[in-house]
Amino acid sequence: MRIDESFTVKGVKIVEINIPYAIPFQISGGISYSRKSLIVEVIGEEGITAYGESAPFEAPFYSSETISSAKAMLIEWLLPRVVGRKFGSIEELNRVLSDGIRGNNFARAGIETACWDLVAKKNGISLKELIIYKLKQMDTSEEYLKSKDYILSGVSVGIPEDNNYDTLAQWVENYVKEGYRRVKIKIKPGWDLKAIETARSVLDQDFPFWVDANASFDLHKHLNVLKQMDSFNCLFLEQPLHHDDLLDHYMLSKEIKTPLCFDESLKSDRIANQVVSLGVSKIWNIKIQRVGGLLEALKIYSLASKNDVAVWGGTMPESGIGAVSILSLASLSGFKYPADVEASSRWYGPGHDLIEINMDSQGRIYVPDGPGIGEINMDNYHKFGKTIYEIWSETA
């Protein structure tokens, strides 16, 4: 298959969306009542419009970026670099977006993923087909290029706003009945062992289950609690320690039996290489927003394929526009655990998402077959979004 990877960015719009959550979503660092996000529209050649998403939280409790900072970065730095320019490849785009700019991965992900959608639409192929094409260029293991037309969905259960264990138990029970194929719960110091015990009490002991601390524990203060988690048969502990840490996680891995999984710390292919060298974790969460876009995510996935690392797909969660990127990638065989991509109705109630993500009773979510990321519900797009900025090439 021959794909034309070149593209021209004639104009860009930023649309700020705000979709209320059906249930407030709380992690260790804070709580959100709606999915406020930035949709980046890229207008290319022949009037093609493509879409990406920049989806940090409003407050900097997960990462240092926020909606406000991503907005400023896009408007003041990133968009002026790309509008009116022709790119020969996604790689060239990423070099331009990162030259002289440190971090700001969420902002970069918005424009970067939109350009993937643009290239896929220009070639009349799905995003998944373009992903596999690019992975082949990276000499990714053939075994890791195999895929299904669906993923298995796992539910990410936040901390109840009322901090009630009965609420947690009811949520977990209901989600399993709906068909989710694994459960993870959010924990933090003080909402830990009893919360894990509560969730475990309503699950079969062999039902896939893990916990996510979102970097809220301290190795020295909480080692005893972390050791006690070994008794709950978790598949792994996701990011228990500091968001920028590798060394303490390495030390913790020598103290407990439960494997560790990186999320917040795994910000780039460079860090992933360091994790391989340290031998600290053989399970990685790949999250498009956190690493700055799809190309970096593919580099991490390709590295995992060469080092026997199991990966799975994480979300912020994004709207359906952002979810299609990880949904497409997570259908590949190297993704060993059910993804955090969930039914739109779980987050927003039925019929409110920008691209509706549907899960069947067996926990399967099917990958859009294109072109690009698929069709957007424009009624919802206009209902929940407003254009806050646009920039055009002088020759557009």
N, C-alpha and C positions, 0 to 999 in steps of 0.2 A: 504494500500500500504506500503510495506516494502522497505526502502531505505537504502543502505549502505553509510553512511556518511563519512567513512574513505577514505583517499587519501594520496598518497606519491608524493612529489615534487622531481623529479629526476634532473630537470634542469630548468633554466629560461633564456629567452632572453628579452632584451628591444629593441623595434623597434621604432625609432623616425619617426613620420609621419609629413607631411606638405602639407595640401590640401588647395589650394587657395579658399577664399570665392567668391561667385558670386558677392556679394555686401559687402563692408566693414561694419563691425559690431561695432557700437559705443554705449557705455553706459556712465554713468556719469563720470566714472573714467578714461576711455581711449578707444582706438580704435584698432581693430584687422583686419588684411587683409588676414589672413589665419588661419586655424585650425592646429596649431602645437600641437602635443600631443605625449604621450608615450604609446605605446601598450606593455603590459606585456604578453609574451607568457610563459605559464607554461606547461612543459612536464611531464606527469604523467606516471602511470603504463600502460603497454601494448602499449606504444607509443602514447597515447592520448595527443593531443595538445589543450590547452585551452587558451582563450584570455580575458584579462581585459584591462581597460584603465585608465590612470592617466592624467587628462585634466585641469590643471590650465592654466592661461594665461601666456604669456611670461613675462609680467610685473606684479608687485604685486598690481594692482589696484582693483581687486575683493577680493582676499585673500592675506595673507602674503606669500603664496607659489607661486612658479613660475616653469616653465619647468626645469630650471637649479637646483632649490632646490629639486624638486621631484626626479630628476635624481640622485643627490648626496645621498639623503636619501635612495632610493632604493638600490643603489650600495654599499654604505658604511655600512648601518644598517639593512635594512629589508630583502633583499635577502639572505645574509649569515645566517640569522636565520631560513630560511625555506627550503633551498635546502638540499637534502639528508635526510629530516625528514618525518616521517609518522605522520599524524594527525588523530585523532579519529573523529573530527567534525569541522565544520566551527567555532564554539565557541572556540575550542582550538586554532585554527589558530589566531583568533582575540586577544586572551590573549597573545600569543607570539608576535604578531605585536605591541601591546600596552605596554608591560611590560618595564617600564623605559623610554618610549618615549612619550613625550607630543605633541599633535597636529599632524601636518604633515598628515592631513586627505586625501588630494589628492594623495599623494604618497601611502598611505595604500590602498586606493580604487583600485589602479591598480592591485596589487597582490591579494587583497581580492576578487574582482569580478572575476578575472581569476580562482580562486579556486572554486567559485560557478559554473562556466562553466564546470570545470573539474569534479566536483561531479555529475552534471546533465548528462554530456556525459557518464561518467562511468556507470550510472544507466539507460541510454537510455531514459531519460525523458527531457522535455522542462524546461527551466529556470523557467517559471511560475509555473509548477507543483512543483518544488523544493521549491519555495517561499511559496506556500500555505501550503506545508508540514511543513515547519519551523514555519509558523505563527500559525498553530494548536498547536505546542509545547508551544507557548507563551500564550495559552488560549485566543487568540484573539476572539472577538465577532463573532458569527456565521454569523451575517449580513454582517460583514466586510470581510468575506471569499468568498462571492459570487463574480462572475466575468463575464465579457463579453470576446469575442474573439477579441475585438478591443478597441481602445481608440478613443475619439474625440480630434482632434488636434486644438490648439490655436496658433496664430502667435505672436511672440515677435518682435516688431518693434523697431529697434534701432534709434538713433538720426542720421539724414542724415548728411553725411560729409560736405555738403554745407550749413547746418543749414537753410534750406529753408522749409517753412511751406507747400508750394505747393507740394514739393517732398514728404513730410510726408503724405499729403492728398491722393496723387496718390498711394503711397505704400499701405495705408490702404484700399483704394477702390479696388485695384487689388487683395489683399490677400483675401478679403471677396468674391470676384467673384470666386476665385480659390476653395473656399469651407471651409476655416478655420472657426471654430465655435465660436471663441472669439478672441478679439484683446486686447493685452496689448502694451503700448508704454513705452519706456524708457524716463525718465525725469531727470532733474537736475535743480538747481537754475539758473534762466535765461532762461531755456527751460522747462517751466512748464505750466502756465495757458493757454497761447495762444496755446501751443502744444496740450494740452488736448482739448481745444475748437475746434481746427482744426480737430483732429481725431473724436471727437463726431459729428461734422457737417456732416460727410459722413457716419455715422452709424445711424441705427434706435435707438431710445432712449432706447428700451428694449434689444438691442443687447449686449451680455456679454462683458464687457469692464472694464479694470483696468489699473493702472499705476504703474510703478516700478522705484523707485528712487535710488536703489542700494546704500542706506545709505548716500546720499549726502546732506540731509537737516539737519539743526540745529533747535532744538525745540524753542529756544529763538529768534534766528535771523529770522526764517521763519514761525513762528506760524500763522501770518495773511494769508500768501499764502496757507498754509496747510488747514486753515479753509475755504478758498474760494473754495477749491477742492470739498467740500461737494455739491456744486451746479451742479456737472457734472454726478451724478448718477453712480459713479464707484462702482463696486461690493466690492472693498476694495483698500486700498493703500498698496503696497508691499514695505516693508523695507524702510520707509522714513528716518529714523534716523540712528545713528552710528551703525557700523557693530558689535560692542560688547555690545550693550545696551539693557537692558530690562526696566529699571526704567523710562527713558525719554519717551519710547513708552507707558508705562502705563500712564504717565501724559498726553501725547498727546491724548490717548484714551478717557480721560475725557473732552477734549476740542473740539473734532470734532465728527460728526455723522457717517462718513464713517468708517467701520471696518478696522482694521489693520491686515496685514499678515506678518509673519516672514519669512525671507530668510536667509541672512548672519548670523544673531544672533543665529539661531537654529542649532548649531553645533553638538549636541549630545542628547541622550535620557535624560541625567541628566538635561540639560538646558530645554528640553521640559517639564520635570516634574516641573521645576520652573515656566515656563510660565503658566502651569495649576494652580499652587498654587496662582500666582498673578492674574489670571483671565484677563490677558491683551489682549490675542488674541485667537480666536476660529477658525482661518484659518491659516494653515501652508503649506509652500512650502517644499516638501521633495526632496532633491537633493542628489543623491548617492555620488558624488564627495565631496561635502561639509561636509558630516557626516562621511566619512571614509570607505564607503562600504555598501553592502546590509544588513548585519546583523544589523548594527545600524539603518539603514533606516526602517527595519522591527520592531525594538523595538519602534521607534517613531510612526510608523503606528499603532501598537498594542495599544500603550498608547492612541493615538487619538481615537481608537475604543471604549475605556472604558470611554472617557470623552467628547463624542459628539463634537469632533473637526473635521471640514471639512479639507481635505487635497487635494493637487494637485501636479502633477509631474513636477519638474523643471529640466532644463538642463543647460549646460555651454555655448554653446552646445558642446556635444561630437561628435565624428564620430559615424557611425552606430554601431560600436562594443560596445561603451559605452552606446549608446541610448537604446539598447535592455533591459538592466537591469531596467531602469525606465519605459520603455514601458510595460514590463511584469508586474511590480508592479502596475502601474497606471491603469491597466485593472480591478482592484478590486473595489468593490462597494463603499468603503470609500473615493475614489477620486471623489470629487463632481464637480470639474471644469475641463474643457479641459486642457490637458497637454501642456507643452512647446515643447514636441517632435513634430518635423515638418518634412515635406518631405525633403529628402536629396537634391532634386533639388533646394529647396528654399535657402539652404546654399551654395551648391557647384556647382550648375548646374546639369543637368541630367547625370547620369551614372558615377559619380566620387567618390561616397562614398565607404567605405570598406564593409559595409552591406547596401544595398540600402533600404531606408525607403520610402515607397510609400503611398500617401494619395489619396483616391478617391474623387469624386466631392461632397460628403456629409461630408467631413472632417474626415473620418474614416481611421485609420491606424491599420492594423491587426497585432496581436501578433504572432511572429514566434512560430511554434509548435515543434521546436527542431529537434534533441536532442541539449541540451545546448542553445547557443545563435543563432544557425543556421549557414548557409554557408557564408563564407567570399569571396569577390571578390579578388582572389589572384593576378590578374593582377594589380588592383589598389593598392593592398597592397604593391607590389614590386615597382610600379611606384612612389608612394608617400612616401614610407618608406625606411629606411635603418637600419640595425642592428647595434647598437652602443655598446652593451655589452651582454655577456652571461656568465653564471656560471653553472657548472655541479657538481653533486655529484661524489665523487671519485669512487663510485661503479656503476655509471650509465653506 
